[in-house]
Amino acid sequence: MENIIEIPKTQVVMAFVATCIEATARLLNASYKDVYQRMKNVGLIEHYILPHYEVLHSESRENIAEGMVECLNNWEGKK
């Protein structure tokens, strides 16, 4: 019998958040640190990515990155 390692959902979700940040950074040709800071400043991670994880994680990286850029720009414009 194989040993199966179960990863806690919290770790899976946080890895997804990191993927969102990195994919967005690539699309914007920016550093992931800058994109993380921008997302943090407008609450995008806490108020968009985490609450909508179940829907977002089924999308392609390209769609996620495009949606994140659009959302980030919109949320920054409201500040």
PyMOL commands that set and color helices and strands:
alter all, ss='L'
color gray80, all
select helices_A, chain A and resi 9-28+32-42+44-49+53-56+61-78
alter helices_A, ss='H'
color red, helices_A
deselect
rebuild
show_as cartoon
